[in-house]
Every structure is written in C-alpha cells, then in structure tokens.
Amino acid sequence: MDVTADPLSLLRTRTSMKWRSYPDDVLPLFVAELDFPLAEPIGEALIAAVRRSDTGYVAPVNELGEAFAAFARRRWGWRVDPGQVASTTDVSVAIVESIRRTITPGDQVVINTPVYPPFFDLVPEAGGRVVEVPLIRGQTGWAIDLEGLEAAFRAGARAFLLCNPHNPLGHPQSVEDLTAVAELAARYDVSVISDEVHAPLTHSDGTFTPFLSVSPAAAEHGICVTAASKAWNIAGLKCALMVTGSERMRALVAGMPQEVNWRTGQFGLIASIAAYRDGEPWLDGVVAALEANRVLLAELVDAQLPGAGYDQPRASYLAWLDLRSLGWGDDPSVIALERARVALHPGPMFGAPGRGFARLNFGCSPEVLAEAISRLAHALAHPRETAVVRAKSAS
C-alpha cells in the first residue's frame, strides 16, 4: 500500500502540538508526530463510533487484548495472553504506574542515555531516583552497557526503564543484550519496564525482539508498555497497553488503582483495536516511506552538511544528528530555529551524551525533508543571515 505525507497546506490546518507550536515559516521536525493521513480503518472506526454516539467510558471487558495479541503474533511471532493486557491513558502513565508498583519511594531506577527526555521526569514522578547508564557504541553499533547496568543493580537500583527500540537512536535492542538484561534482573531481583512504543515501526533491515519473549526470567521480571500511538499517529486519542507474561507481574498490574484503567480514552481504545486488526497495510506503506526518507536524509546530510554525523536508524522516524562539527554549541537546535527556521528537538534534553546533537523527525514528505536540510546548510554557509523561506518548494 502506497502511503504519502500530506502537503504542508493541509498539515498547517491541523491543530496538534506539531503545527501550533511555531509560526508558519518554521518547518516543525521536533515532536514525534507523523505527517501522513490517518489510516482509513481507524478513521472509519472513529466515524462509526461518533455516529452511534459511542462516547462513554471504556468497558472493563473489551477486544484490545485479543487485537494486540493477534498483531504481536503476526508481526513478531510473540505469543501474548490477551488476559495479560491492561490499558491506561498513554505510555508515560503506564511507565509511571508500573514503576510505582515495583519500587519504594527513593529507590534508584536506571535509564540508558541519550534517551527520550520525559524519562527524566517520569522516574521522580513515580517516586524513584534516576541513575544513568549510557549506551555504548562499538564496531557493530549501539549496545547496552551490561557491566554498567550490573554495577547499578548491585548498588541497589530496583528498576530498569528500558527503551526498545531506543529513542532517539532508532536502535532495536539485540536479543543478546535483552537476554543478558533478563538474567541480571533475575539475579538482582530488579523489575524491567520496557517501553516498546516504536516497535511496530521497525524497518525491513531491523529486528525487533519483545523483551518479555526472550526468556522466562524476562517474563517474570518485566512489564511491556506500548501503544498504537506512534506507529499510527493517534497519540491524542489516549490509549496505551501494559503487557505482562507471568502471574506475578499480572498481579502487580492488576493491583494498580482502578483509575489507571479508567483513564483509557474510549476513542483511543476504538482506534487501537482498528489499528492492530486492520492497520497493517497502511503501516507497511508508512515504513516503506520512512525507509526511503532515511536514505534521502543520509544523502542530503552528506552533500550539504559536511562533518555532520548521522547513522541511519532501523526503527521509527527519528534521526539522531551529530552536529558538533558545525560549531553550533551544546544545543544546535537553537541556531537551527533562529537561522534556518527549522525546529529540531534539543539534544541536551536527552541527557549529557546529547550535547552537540539534535533529533530530527523524518516522518514527513521528501520535499519537506529536503527543504529542511537546505535551510540548515544555508544557515551554516551564511551564519549572519536567516534562511529564505521557500514554502512553495516544500508544499
């Protein structure tokens, strides 16, 4: 199925955060929202719900677990018990409530920097203290620092907030690393909260492995938090999943306050069921478009931003740009916005390893992507000028 991004003229009529945070002369490539039209099965399901005035609270018994379990088995060969799937508002809420159930106030929680900025806030919201164990980069790519992780567990960390695939690197964690994490979790009795929201967007040359699937130890100590929100661009509808693989962890999730489940959005639930059941052709089309964009981005960066670094991700639509060689300081997104009128996500927000970096969302049209890099190149070549806005060429 061929899926293409909407034109700028239509996108600027949207009222979401991406399109209302900056003036119209700015290309917004910062927040994780896609520029593609809504998948038809989701739109039809929502329209049908409106027509039958189906706008009440979510039912305690629904079809989300079955829909996700079938999708997970088709997509990843992962056998999920539908009875071990619970829902709540969004992945952030799922993370907070899961951590709350696995630690006591003041306990340490490990994160792998550079990482999704809200992790720094979600851990203290849940009563924990952040401990950073940065990812390491070897000859074969990114990996979890298992020695550093074990040291943190040995020092008393009670939970590990894992990101798989990793945001902002677009890196699906290897089965070897995940298996080792599960072994360490079992050895030190640590809970692993695995944020897998970007998993459906794994590229054709990437392999996503669900954490709970790697071993009995992973199932015994882990909770998967995920959603259809990123892959199908329905974050505003509010529905996330908490998936478990053991009776122990099922009981832990079941012991959350009843309001955690009640916060699920009815439209989010309806849209998520439609996505998991009927949204794969659309998803495959989007992934194909993203793979083409990631290659285009590499070509554009090489040609127009000499010295900048960029490793093509194998999941999602986020590019981690190394802009240290440009001389734009610790937060190059500031100059990108001021001089080029391109909004990027500031690298330092992802932790200390993000200094000199910026995250770019390439879930857009090739024309917008080309225009953005052209503007950045102009800002680099003409540091005293503001990039000329060429709105027609990006529309």
Disulfide bonds with the S-S distance in Angstrom:
none
